[in-house]
């Protein structure tokens, strides 16, 4: 049997003794300096050989209860005396230690420690504003007002351009384009291997129709927002690149008449990404 696991099984009391010393250390600042010099020479030779190999198997389950615990649990259950091979289900009762340890350390103690740190930082942050006349909600409102940036909305002055802007910014236009994108994705998903020539021709025709519709959308937005307003939005720039790529894809697929397969149509389905 691996001596490390035997040390782990035999050193649980030393592990909790060490934790107790860490917790009680701040309570005895005057007592420990005179006590440790006489205590350590007799305690360390029997404590360290058991504590050091058992610390890592106890520390790993506290970090990730789902990863190392089963392996450690099974090896601990099969453990026998030191320098002896494992025996199947030799110490089933040792599993109680793992269950209690995981419940107390991994779920309760870790959460309590993290919660204590968070509460401490919150109290320190509140202490900075203890002399301020504003409460917490009022301070948040002031900070939000200072950090908020005004939303710029482009409204054209030209009558015809305003009508175009009103159309492309309406929710009905957005829903219509979303519906076209869904249809385009559905048509592209219908393509399959060894499809007939009729399906290939229909797919190419639908791809060309959708490309024309998306190109019309791009032109309408260019008219409504002008070049500066249109390219000022990163999503519009993305749509512009996708439409240009789709147009190039359609042109190349029409020019390459020597092949029987249609173009790759890689750019067109990317229209759905913006939604």
Backbone as CSV, one residue per row, in Angstrom:
resi,resn,N_x,N_y,N_z,CA_x,CA_y,CA_z,C_x,C_y,C_z
1,UNK,0.847,-1.190,0.000,0.000,0.000,0.000,0.883,1.241,0.000
2,UNK,0.491,2.263,-0.702,1.262,3.494,-0.781,1.338,4.135,0.597
3,UNK,2.524,4.423,1.110,2.631,5.018,2.449,1.966,6.379,2.543
4,UNK,1.887,7.100,1.425,1.273,8.431,1.473,-0.178,8.352,1.895
5,UNK,-0.898,7.347,1.392,-2.297,7.207,1.770,-2.434,6.700,3.204
6,UNK,-1.487,5.884,3.659,-1.525,5.470,5.052,-1.275,6.664,5.958
7,UNK,-0.341,7.535,5.566,-0.126,8.751,6.340,-1.374,9.621,6.328
8,UNK,-2.043,9.618,5.179,-3.275,10.416,5.075,-4.348,9.904,6.031
9,UNK,-4.504,8.577,6.093,-5.521,8.003,6.962,-5.146,8.154,8.431
10,UNK,-3.856,8.038,8.735,-3.425,8.124,10.118,-3.242,9.567,10.578
11,UNK,-3.156,10.501,9.637,-2.820,11.873,9.999,-3.977,12.826,9.989
12,UNK,-5.220,12.319,9.984,-6.370,13.231,9.994,-6.407,14.039,11.283
13,UNK,-6.092,13.381,12.404,-6.106,14.110,13.671,-5.027,15.181,13.692
14,UNK,-3.863,14.885,13.083,-2.817,15.899,13.005,-3.248,17.065,12.128
15,UNK,-3.990,16.749,11.064,-4.456,17.816,10.170,-5.394,18.771,10.904
16,UNK,-6.349,18.219,11.649,-7.267,19.071,12.390,-6.561,19.750,13.562
17,UNK,-5.548,19.109,14.115,-4.768,19.764,15.159,-4.044,20.979,14.607
18,UNK,-3.523,20.827,13.394,-2.838,21.958,12.772,-3.812,23.094,12.491
19,UNK,-5.022,22.761,11.996,-6.023,23.801,11.769,-6.417,24.470,13.079
20,UNK,-6.504,23.703,14.133,-6.848,24.285,15.430,-5.764,25.234,15.908
21,UNK,-4.507,24.867,15.691,-3.418,25.757,16.069,-3.473,27.059,15.295
22,UNK,-3.800,26.962,13.990,-3.903,28.186,13.198,-5.031,29.081,13.699
23,UNK,-6.145,28.489,14.100,-7.270,29.286,14.587,-7.008,29.872,15.967
24,UNK,-6.289,29.146,16.812,-6.035,29.601,18.174,-4.788,30.453,18.300
25,UNK,-4.003,30.542,17.222,-2.747,31.284,17.302,-2.954,32.750,17.669
26,UNK,-3.936,33.473,17.080,-4.101,34.886,17.455,-4.580,35.084,18.885
27,UNK,-5.098,34.044,19.549,-5.636,34.203,20.897,-4.568,34.097,21.977
28,UNK,-3.389,33.591,21.603,-2.342,33.388,22.595,-1.036,34.025,22.130
29,UNK,-0.993,35.329,21.947,0.241,35.956,21.461,1.357,35.936,22.489
30,UNK,1.007,35.948,23.765,2.054,35.967,24.791,2.432,34.569,25.262
31,UNK,1.534,33.613,25.045,1.779,32.264,25.544,2.610,31.433,24.575
32,UNK,2.359,31.574,23.279,3.025,30.729,22.290,4.530,30.925,22.233
33,UNK,5.062,32.139,22.279,6.524,32.269,22.168,7.280,31.479,23.225
34,UNK,6.754,31.391,24.437,7.443,30.623,25.469,7.123,29.131,25.407
35,UNK,6.030,28.791,24.737,5.604,27.392,24.701,6.204,26.637,23.525
36,UNK,6.303,27.288,22.352,6.747,26.597,21.147,8.175,26.075,21.228
37,UNK,9.150,26.817,21.763,10.524,26.278,21.756,10.650,24.934,22.451
38,UNK,9.917,24.719,23.529,10.000,23.425,24.209,9.068,22.379,23.619
39,UNK,8.062,22.821,22.884,7.067,21.878,22.358,7.454,21.334,20.990
40,UNK,8.027,22.175,20.130,8.309,21.766,18.759,9.308,20.625,18.653
41,UNK,10.417,20.593,19.399,11.370,19.485,19.209,10.760,18.111,19.411
42,UNK,9.812,17.970,20.323,9.192,16.665,20.542,7.974,16.422,19.666
43,UNK,7.375,17.502,19.141,6.137,17.342,18.377,6.401,17.154,16.888
44,UNK,7.362,17.895,16.338,7.585,17.868,14.891,8.022,16.507,14.368
45,UNK,8.908,15.749,15.022,9.304,14.449,14.441,8.148,13.499,14.210
46,UNK,7.117,13.530,15.050,5.964,12.654,14.842,4.856,13.312,14.043
47,UNK,4.878,14.650,13.976,3.792,15.357,13.291,4.056,15.498,11.796
48,UNK,5.259,15.912,11.419,5.539,16.203,10.014,5.451,14.981,9.114
49,UNK,5.976,13.790,9.474,5.857,12.651,8.546,4.420,12.286,8.215
50,UNK,3.482,12.531,9.128,2.085,12.223,8.840,1.355,13.398,8.218
51,UNK,1.729,14.610,8.618,0.988,15.779,8.144,1.312,16.120,6.696
52,UNK,2.586,16.129,6.337,2.967,16.572,4.996,2.371,15.695,3.899
53,UNK,2.431,14.336,3.979,1.783,13.545,2.906,0.261,13.608,2.932
54,UNK,-0.334,13.875,4.099,-1.797,13.900,4.174,-2.379,15.263,3.857
55,UNK,-1.542,16.297,3.824,-2.077,17.641,3.570,-2.593,17.771,2.146
56,UNK,-1.845,17.258,1.165,-2.259,17.381,-0.233,-3.540,16.604,-0.532
57,UNK,-3.697,15.335,-0.116,-4.993,14.667,-0.348,-6.165,15.340,0.349
58,UNK,-5.918,16.058,1.431,-7.005,16.776,2.090,-7.271,18.123,1.451
59,UNK,-6.234,18.696,0.841,-6.377,20.027,0.253,-7.044,19.973,-1.113
60,UNK,-6.760,18.945,-1.902,-7.325,18.864,-3.250,-8.843,18.747,-3.250
61,UNK,-9.470,17.901,-2.435,-10.945,17.866,-2.461,-11.599,19.176,-2.070
62,UNK,-10.929,19.979,-1.240,-11.507,21.269,-0.865,-11.516,22.246,-2.017
63,UNK,-10.609,22.070,-2.978,-10.585,22.951,-4.145,-11.583,22.513,-5.195
64,UNK,-11.645,21.224,-5.479,-12.542,20.720,-6.522,-13.187,19.435,-6.025
65,UNK,-14.373,19.521,-5.458,-14.987,18.305,-4.895,-15.305,17.235,-5.924
66,UNK,-15.426,17.583,-7.194,-15.855,16.612,-8.196,-14.698,15.921,-8.898
67,UNK,-13.461,16.454,-8.801,-12.371,15.899,-9.600,-11.535,14.870,-8.854
68,UNK,-10.827,15.226,-7.756,-9.933,14.232,-7.165,-10.598,13.341,-6.130
69,UNK,-11.783,13.699,-5.622,-12.370,12.979,-4.498,-12.652,11.512,-4.790
70,UNK,-13.264,11.136,-5.932,-13.535,9.703,-6.144,-12.285,8.839,-6.126
71,UNK,-11.211,9.292,-6.760,-9.990,8.482,-6.777,-9.428,8.325,-5.368
72,UNK,-9.385,9.429,-4.621,-8.887,9.338,-3.250,-9.797,8.477,-2.385
73,UNK,-11.095,8.595,-2.601,-12.047,7.820,-1.803,-11.869,6.328,-2.036
74,UNK,-11.763,5.913,-3.306,-11.635,4.489,-3.609,-10.314,3.927,-3.092
75,UNK,-9.243,4.700,-3.233,-7.955,4.211,-2.735,-7.937,4.148,-1.211
76,UNK,-8.607,5.092,-0.571,-8.658,5.053,0.889,-9.496,3.883,1.383
77,UNK,-10.589,3.576,0.706,-11.432,2.436,1.098,-10.676,1.122,0.924
78,UNK,-9.861,1.011,-0.118,-9.114,-0.228,-0.381,-7.804,-0.308,0.385
79,UNK,-7.482,0.677,1.190,-6.182,0.702,1.864,-6.120,-0.335,2.986
80,UNK,-4.905,-0.847,3.188,-4.642,-1.801,4.268,-3.539,-1.225,5.137
81,UNK,-2.845,-2.043,5.861,-1.764,-1.563,6.699,-0.628,-1.021,5.842
82,UNK,0.250,-0.287,6.472,1.380,0.317,5.767,2.268,-0.763,5.160
83,UNK,2.743,-0.475,3.938,3.591,-1.391,3.167,2.852,-2.673,2.778
84,UNK,1.528,-2.625,2.753,0.715,-3.755,2.318,-0.113,-3.330,1.116
85,UNK,-0.458,-4.295,0.270,-1.233,-4.007,-0.917,-2.682,-3.688,-0.590
86,UNK,-3.388,-3.082,-1.544,-4.791,-2.724,-1.297,-5.687,-3.952,-1.254
87,UNK,-6.748,-3.853,-0.459,-7.767,-4.895,-0.337,-9.099,-4.265,-0.694
88,UNK,-9.839,-4.893,-1.587,-11.078,-4.307,-2.098,-12.081,-4.102,-0.963
89,UNK,-12.554,-2.855,-0.832,-13.551,-2.471,0.181,-13.122,-2.891,1.582
90,UNK,-11.867,-2.662,1.892,-11.338,-3.057,3.194,-11.808,-2.127,4.308
91,UNK,-11.942,-0.821,3.988,-12.320,0.159,5.013,-13.410,1.060,4.440
92,UNK,-14.602,0.528,4.351,-15.723,1.291,3.800,-16.094,2.446,4.717
93,UNK,-15.872,2.279,6.024,-16.255,3.325,6.964,-15.455,4.606,6.771
94,UNK,-14.284,4.524,6.095,-13.482,5.726,5.889,-14.164,6.698,4.943
95,UNK,-15.132,6.213,4.170,-15.845,7.106,3.255,-16.646,8.163,4.007
96,UNK,-17.007,7.879,5.257,-17.742,8.874,6.048,-16.893,10.122,6.247
97,UNK,-15.589,9.923,6.425,-14.707,11.080,6.596,-14.733,11.967,5.361
98,UNK,-14.674,11.377,4.164,-14.679,12.173,2.942,-15.993,12.934,2.790
99,UNK,-17.100,12.269,3.089,-18.398,12.933,2.943,-18.505,14.122,3.892
100,UNK,-18.153,13.891,5.161,-18.222,14.982,6.140,-17.230,16.080,5.790
101,UNK,-16.043,15.689,5.344,-15.021,16.680,5.009,-15.465,17.559,3.847
102,UNK,-16.024,16.955,2.807,-16.466,17.739,1.656,-17.618,18.664,2.030
103,UNK,-18.543,18.170,2.845,-19.680,19.014,3.228,-19.220,20.199,4.065
104,UNK,-18.333,19.954,5.013,-17.910,21.027,5.907,-16.926,21.980,5.250
105,UNK,-15.935,21.439,4.543,-14.863,22.279,4.007,-15.241,22.861,2.655
106,UNK,-15.582,21.988,1.704,-15.781,22.464,0.332,-17.036,23.307,0.180
107,UNK,-18.076,23.014,0.948,-19.347,23.716,0.760,-19.574,24.821,1.790
108,UNK,-19.248,24.563,3.055,-19.550,25.545,4.093,-18.364,26.468,4.375
109,UNK,-17.210,25.895,4.688,-16.082,26.717,5.104,-15.601,27.628,3.995
110,UNK,-15.535,27.105,2.752,-15.100,27.943,1.644,-16.077,29.083,1.402
111,UNK,-17.367,28.785,1.435,-18.364,29.839,1.227,-18.344,30.861,2.356
112,UNK,-18.154,30.388,3.582,-18.071,31.319,4.706,-16.851,32.220,4.570
113,UNK,-15.729,31.649,4.146,-14.516,32.448,3.977,-14.690,33.493,2.884
114,UNK,-15.239,33.075,1.734,-15.458,34.025,0.642,-16.460,35.099,1.052
115,UNK,-17.531,34.696,1.735,-18.501,35.684,2.193,-17.907,36.658,3.192
116,UNK,-17.041,36.166,4.065,-16.383,37.058,5.022,-15.505,38.079,4.317
117,UNK,-14.768,37.647,3.290,-13.929,38.582,2.537,-14.781,39.631,1.831
118,UNK,-15.892,39.204,1.222,-16.758,40.147,0.507,-17.367,41.159,1.469
119,UNK,-17.854,40.681,2.619,-18.445,41.595,3.600,-17.410,42.575,4.126
120,UNK,-16.183,42.101,4.323,-15.129,42.996,4.807,-14.840,44.099,3.809
121,UNK,-14.738,43.758,2.534,-14.500,44.779,1.518,-15.682,45.744,1.418
122,UNK,-16.901,45.239,1.562,-18.053,46.133,1.524,-18.051,47.097,2.701
123,UNK,-17.683,46.603,3.867,-17.621,47.493,5.025,-16.527,48.539,4.861
124,UNK,-15.399,48.143,4.286,-14.346,49.120,4.041,-14.792,50.172,3.037
125,UNK,-15.538,49.742,2.001,-16.041,50.712,1.036,-17.067,51.650,1.634
126,UNK,-17.920,51.124,2.533,-18.911,51.980,3.175,-18.262,52.962,4.135
127,UNK,-17.152,52.566,4.750,-16.495,53.464,5.698,-15.923,54.701,5.023
128,UNK,-15.630,54.614,3.719,-15.115,55.782,3.015,-16.172,56.864,2.861
129,UNK,-17.453,56.463,2.883,-18.540,57.426,2.691,-19.337,57.651,3.982
130,UNK,-18.762,57.327,5.134,-19.524,57.471,6.374,-19.792,58.932,6.711
131,UNK,-18.921,59.850,6.247,-19.134,61.269,6.501,-19.951,61.941,5.403
132,UNK,-20.373,61.176,4.409,-21.164,61.734,3.310,-22.640,61.729,3.700
133,UNK,-23.375,62.743,3.261,-24.789,62.867,3.597,-25.680,61.995,2.721
134,UNK,-25.141,61.414,1.658,-25.929,60.585,0.755,-25.900,59.131,1.212
135,UNK,-27.018,58.442,1.033,-27.044,57.022,1.337,-26.518,56.226,0.145
136,UNK,-26.564,54.894,0.259,-25.974,54.042,-0.772,-26.682,54.192,-2.112
137,UNK,-28.012,54.199,-2.116,-28.759,54.323,-3.370,-28.528,55.675,-4.033
138,UNK,-28.456,56.726,-3.242,-28.209,58.048,-3.803,-26.813,58.145,-4.406
139,UNK,-25.826,57.529,-3.757,-24.467,57.541,-4.315,-24.415,56.774,-5.633
140,UNK,-25.135,55.645,-5.714,-25.171,54.893,-6.964,-25.825,55.694,-8.076
141,UNK,-26.859,56.449,-7.761,-27.502,57.295,-8.775,-26.552,58.371,-9.271
142,UNK,-25.800,58.973,-8.353,-24.837,60.005,-8.753,-23.730,59.407,-9.615
143,UNK,-23.199,58.234,-9.226,-22.153,57.590,-10.016,-22.660,57.182,-11.392
144,UNK,-23.894,56.708,-11.468,-24.469,56.341,-12.765,-24.629,57.566,-13.654
145,UNK,-25.058,58.684,-13.071,-25.221,59.909,-13.858,-23.884,60.440,-14.358
146,UNK,-22.829,60.280,-13.561,-21.513,60.761,-13.988,-20.912,59.874,-15.075
147,UNK,-21.176,58.564,-15.012,-20.600,57.639,-15.987,-21.441,57.499,-17.249
148,UNK,-22.693,57.901,-17.212,-23.576,57.725,-18.369,-23.136,58.623,-19.520
149,UNK,-23.221,58.079,-20.715,-22.890,58.820,-21.926,-24.158,59.024,-22.751
150,UNK,-24.346,60.214,-23.284,-25.571,60.460,-24.079,-25.575,59.624,-25.350
151,UNK,-26.737,59.128,-25.712,-26.913,58.318,-26.911,-27.178,59.239,-28.096
152,UNK,-26.297,59.163,-29.062,-26.440,60.002,-30.247,-27.376,59.329,-31.254
153,UNK,-28.342,60.066,-31.709,-29.321,59.559,-32.672,-29.292,60.445,-33.910
154,UNK,-29.007,59.838,-35.056,-28.933,60.587,-36.311,-30.323,60.658,-36.932
155,UNK,-30.812,61.884,-37.141,-32.103,62.118,-37.791,-31.865,63.049,-38.981
156,UNK,-32.030,62.560,-40.204,-31.776,63.413,-41.385,-32.809,64.527,-41.498
157,UNK,-32.385,65.639,-42.099,-33.262,66.796,-42.289,-33.980,66.745,-43.630
158,UNK,-33.395,66.081,-44.600,-34.041,65.975,-45.901,-35.308,65.128,-45.798
159,UNK,-36.378,65.560,-46.488,-37.671,64.889,-46.367,-37.608,63.460,-46.892
160,UNK,-37.047,63.253,-48.068,-36.977,61.911,-48.651,-36.026,61.016,-47.856
161,UNK,-34.929,61.590,-47.423,-33.991,60.809,-46.618,-34.593,60.457,-45.253
162,UNK,-35.402,61.373,-44.716,-36.063,61.094,-43.439,-37.064,59.944,-43.577
163,UNK,-37.794,59.919,-44.683,-38.727,58.814,-44.911,-37.988,57.484,-45.008
164,UNK,-36.823,57.491,-45.681,-36.022,56.272,-45.773,-35.490,55.870,-44.397
165,UNK,-35.059,56.863,-43.626,-34.551,56.596,-42.274,-35.654,56.032,-41.382
166,UNK,-36.853,56.544,-41.529,-37.980,56.066,-40.733,-38.302,54.607,-41.060
167,UNK,-38.121,54.233,-42.311,-38.416,52.850,-42.720,-37.378,51.878,-42.159
168,UNK,-36.088,52.207,-42.347,-35.032,51.265,-41.960,-34.863,51.177,-40.443
169,UNK,-35.339,52.164,-39.701,-35.235,52.114,-38.240,-36.499,51.575,-37.568
170,UNK,-37.514,51.265,-38.346,-38.750,50.750,-37.764,-38.575,49.289,-37.363
171,UNK,-39.371,48.852,-36.403,-39.295,47.469,-35.936,-39.796,46.491,-36.998
172,UNK,-40.711,46.933,-37.849,-41.222,46.049,-38.902,-40.124,45.713,-39.914
173,UNK,-39.286,46.695,-40.226,-38.170,46.441,-41.141,-37.184,45.454,-40.515
174,UNK,-36.920,45.611,-39.226,-36.017,44.688,-38.543,-36.596,43.277,-38.521
175,UNK,-37.879,43.164,-38.264,-38.511,41.842,-38.257,-38.486,41.203,-39.648
176,UNK,-38.680,42.028,-40.679,-38.655,41.507,-42.046,-37.268,40.980,-42.401
177,UNK,-36.220,41.724,-42.035,-34.859,41.270,-42.325,-34.520,40.021,-41.509
178,UNK,-34.988,39.973,-40.289,-34.754,38.780,-39.481,-35.439,37.561,-40.098
179,UNK,-36.643,37.760,-40.629,-37.363,36.667,-41.283,-36.615,36.202,-42.530
180,UNK,-36.059,37.136,-43.300,-35.281,36.762,-44.487,-34.026,35.986,-44.102
181,UNK,-33.385,36.401,-43.031,-32.178,35.701,-42.589,-32.520,34.276,-42.157
182,UNK,-33.634,34.096,-41.478,-34.050,32.757,-41.076,-34.372,31.888,-42.290
183,UNK,-35.040,32.471,-43.283,-35.316,31.714,-44.503,-34.028,31.349,-45.226
184,UNK,-33.091,32.286,-45.275,-31.815,32.013,-45.933,-31.075,30.879,-45.228
185,UNK,-31.071,30.907,-43.907,-30.416,29.838,-43.152,-31.099,28.496,-43.381
186,UNK,-32.431,28.505,-43.448,-33.174,27.268,-43.695,-32.870,26.701,-45.077
187,UNK,-32.788,27.575,-46.074,-32.479,27.113,-47.435,-31.071,26.556,-47.532
188,UNK,-30.134,27.196,-46.856,-28.764,26.684,-46.869,-28.664,25.357,-46.122
189,UNK,-29.482,25.183,-45.073,-29.460,23.927,-44.337,-30.070,22.769,-45.097
190,UNK,-30.828,23.052,-46.144,-31.443,21.986,-46.937,-30.463,21.355,-47.919
191,UNK,-29.311,21.981,-48.140,-28.330,21.392,-49.051,-27.727,20.140,-48.420
192,UNK,-27.451,19.154,-49.246,-26.926,17.896,-48.756,-25.998,17.294,-49.804
193,UNK,-25.316,16.252,-49.394,-24.361,15.599,-50.285,-25.104,14.803,-51.365
194,UNK,-24.534,14.802,-52.557,-25.095,14.079,-53.708,-26.523,14.520,-54.017
195,UNK,-26.770,15.822,-53.887,-28.099,16.334,-54.188,-28.296,16.414,-55.700
196,UNK,-29.530,16.422,-56.113,-29.850,16.441,-57.538,-29.539,17.804,-58.147
197,UNK,-29.488,17.828,-59.465,-29.202,19.083,-60.167,-30.322,20.094,-59.968
198,UNK,-31.548,19.610,-59.828,-32.672,20.518,-59.606,-32.536,21.233,-58.258
199,UNK,-32.157,20.496,-57.217,-31.972,21.104,-55.899,-30.803,22.080,-55.917
200,UNK,-29.736,21.731,-56.635,-28.588,22.632,-56.728,-28.956,23.927,-57.432
201,UNK,-29.701,23.816,-58.522,-30.117,25.014,-59.243,-31.054,25.870,-58.399
202,UNK,-31.976,25.234,-57.692,-32.884,25.973,-56.817,-32.123,26.661,-55.688
203,UNK,-31.119,25.991,-55.139,-30.316,26.585,-54.071,-29.549,27.800,-54.567
204,UNK,-28.976,27.697,-55.781,-28.259,28.842,-56.347,-29.203,30.011,-56.604
205,UNK,-30.398,29.717,-57.077,-31.365,30.788,-57.345,-31.794,31.487,-56.059
206,UNK,-32.090,30.705,-55.027,-32.474,31.298,-53.753,-31.325,32.084,-53.137
207,UNK,-30.116,31.577,-53.280,-28.959,32.298,-52.759,-28.802,33.642,-53.456
208,UNK,-29.030,33.684,-54.744,-28.938,34.940,-55.480,-30.043,35.910,-55.048
209,UNK,-31.253,35.391,-54.833,-32.365,36.252,-54.411,-32.088,36.866,-53.039
210,UNK,-31.630,36.057,-52.108,-31.339,36.577,-50.776,-30.186,37.574,-50.809
211,UNK,-29.198,37.319,-51.648,-28.093,38.264,-51.763,-28.574,39.604,-52.291
212,UNK,-29.478,39.579,-53.269,-30.035,40.828,-53.801,-30.820,41.565,-52.719
213,UNK,-31.612,40.848,-51.933,-32.395,41.487,-50.875,-31.499,42.108,-49.806
214,UNK,-30.450,41.414,-49.427,-29.535,41.974,-48.438,-28.760,43.159,-49.004
215,UNK,-28.484,43.127,-50.305,-27.834,44.274,-50.937,-28.763,45.478,-50.949
216,UNK,-30.042,45.246,-51.197,-31.023,46.343,-51.147,-31.096,46.919,-49.740
217,UNK,-31.047,46.066,-48.742,-31.038,46.559,-47.358,-29.835,47.461,-47.106
218,UNK,-28.669,47.041,-47.571,-27.470,47.843,-47.379,-27.591,49.188,-48.083
219,UNK,-28.132,49.208,-49.295,-28.277,50.463,-50.042,-29.267,51.395,-49.347
220,UNK,-30.378,50.850,-48.851,-31.360,51.676,-48.143,-30.761,52.306,-46.888
221,UNK,-29.974,51.548,-46.167,-29.351,52.108,-44.969,-28.285,53.135,-45.322
222,UNK,-27.578,52.928,-46.422,-26.604,53.935,-46.854,-27.299,55.236,-47.227
223,UNK,-28.459,55.141,-47.863,-29.207,56.349,-48.215,-29.749,57.031,-46.960
224,UNK,-30.223,56.241,-46.003,-30.832,56.814,-44.802,-29.804,57.418,-43.854
225,UNK,-28.692,56.754,-43.653,-27.696,57.207,-42.682,-26.525,57.946,-43.310
226,UNK,-26.400,57.890,-44.627,-25.220,58.384,-45.332,-23.997,57.551,-44.927
227,UNK,-22.889,57.802,-45.580,-21.708,56.959,-45.369,-21.169,57.095,-43.947
228,UNK,-21.130,58.336,-43.434,-20.560,58.553,-42.104,-21.398,57.886,-41.022
229,UNK,-22.713,58.062,-41.100,-23.568,57.441,-40.097,-23.656,55.936,-40.234
230,UNK,-23.595,55.436,-41.472,-23.706,53.991,-41.690,-22.470,53.260,-41.183
231,UNK,-21.291,53.739,-41.577,-20.056,53.064,-41.176,-19.641,53.414,-39.753
232,UNK,-20.361,54.315,-39.099,-20.074,54.584,-37.694,-20.559,53.491,-36.768
233,UNK,-21.442,52.639,-37.252,-21.946,51.513,-36.464,-21.168,50.251,-36.830
234,UNK,-20.514,49.590,-35.864,-19.741,48.379,-36.188,-20.589,47.272,-36.803
235,UNK,-21.862,47.149,-36.413,-22.715,46.118,-36.993,-22.984,46.389,-38.468
236,UNK,-23.136,47.662,-38.823,-23.326,47.991,-40.236,-22.079,47.673,-41.049
237,UNK,-20.913,47.907,-40.468,-19.662,47.555,-41.152,-19.583,46.047,-41.356
238,UNK,-19.991,45.294,-40.340,-20.005,43.835,-40.468,-20.967,43.393,-41.567
239,UNK,-22.163,43.988,-41.590,-23.139,43.650,-42.636,-22.617,44.006,-44.018
240,UNK,-21.926,45.127,-44.116,-21.379,45.555,-45.405,-20.367,44.540,-45.925
241,UNK,-19.477,44.076,-45.056,-18.475,43.096,-45.479,-19.127,41.772,-45.865
242,UNK,-20.155,41.363,-45.132,-20.832,40.110,-45.449,-21.548,40.205,-46.793
243,UNK,-22.211,41.332,-47.043,-22.925,41.501,-48.311,-21.947,41.529,-49.475
244,UNK,-20.833,42.235,-49.316,-19.827,42.270,-50.387,-19.285,40.868,-50.644
245,UNK,-19.021,40.116,-49.580,-18.548,38.747,-49.764,-19.580,37.864,-50.435
246,UNK,-20.863,38.060,-50.107,-21.921,37.273,-50.745,-22.046,37.603,-52.223
247,UNK,-21.918,38.892,-52.563,-21.985,39.294,-53.975,-20.827,38.687,-54.752
248,UNK,-19.633,38.731,-54.178,-18.471,38.130,-54.846,-18.668,36.630,-54.998
249,UNK,-19.247,35.980,-53.992,-19.492,34.540,-54.059,-20.466,34.200,-55.185
250,UNK,-21.533,34.993,-55.328,-22.504,34.745,-56.396,-21.870,34.957,-57.762
251,UNK,-21.072,36.008,-57.902,-20.426,36.283,-59.193,-19.478,35.156,-59.568
252,UNK,-18.680,34.696,-58.607,-17.735,33.622,-58.907,-18.456,32.322,-59.247
253,UNK,-19.562,32.033,-58.568,-20.299,30.806,-58.864,-20.965,30.863,-60.232
254,UNK,-21.342,32.066,-60.693,-21.942,32.200,-62.015,-20.888,32.178,-63.111
255,UNK,-19.712,32.715,-62.812,-18.648,32.737,-63.824,-18.083,31.348,-64.036
256,UNK,-17.969,30.575,-62.965,-17.377,29.240,-63.053,-18.424,28.265,-63.595
257,UNK,-18.696,28.335,-64.868,-19.717,27.495,-65.497,-19.200,26.111,-65.821
258,UNK,-17.918,25.883,-65.672,-17.361,24.584,-66.029,-17.630,23.528,-64.970
259,UNK,-17.919,23.942,-63.719,-18.195,22.988,-62.646,-19.692,22.800,-62.495
260,UNK,-20.093,21.647,-61.992,-21.499,21.344,-61.792,-21.983,21.747,-60.410
261,UNK,-21.056,21.880,-59.453,-21.454,22.253,-58.100,-21.532,23.761,-58.002
262,UNK,-22.368,24.214,-57.125,-22.514,25.649,-56.922,-21.366,26.166,-56.091
263,UNK,-21.372,27.484,-55.877,-20.337,28.108,-55.074,-20.436,27.658,-53.629
264,UNK,-19.439,28.057,-52.870,-19.386,27.595,-51.482,-20.407,28.281,-50.601
265,UNK,-20.785,29.513,-50.918,-21.768,30.269,-50.148,-21.371,30.325,-48.676
266,UNK,-20.142,30.701,-48.433,-19.661,30.746,-47.060,-20.118,32.013,-46.361
267,UNK,-20.141,33.130,-47.089,-20.400,34.408,-46.449,-21.869,34.622,-46.133
268,UNK,-22.775,34.098,-46.974,-24.187,34.416,-46.801,-24.749,33.941,-45.468
269,UNK,-24.497,32.708,-45.008,-25.078,32.299,-43.730,-24.563,33.077,-42.542
270,UNK,-23.467,33.809,-42.689,-22.963,34.594,-41.577,-23.853,35.780,-41.263
271,UNK,-24.855,36.067,-42.126,-25.796,37.131,-41.818,-26.529,36.859,-40.514
272,UNK,-26.729,35.605,-40.194,-27.486,35.275,-38.986,-26.711,35.612,-37.724
273,UNK,-25.392,35.791,-37.803,-24.580,36.038,-36.619,-24.935,37.365,-35.969
274,UNK,-25.287,38.372,-36.757,-25.552,39.696,-36.196,-26.805,39.715,-35.347
275,UNK,-27.654,38.694,-35.484,-28.866,38.656,-34.671,-28.618,37.847,-33.411
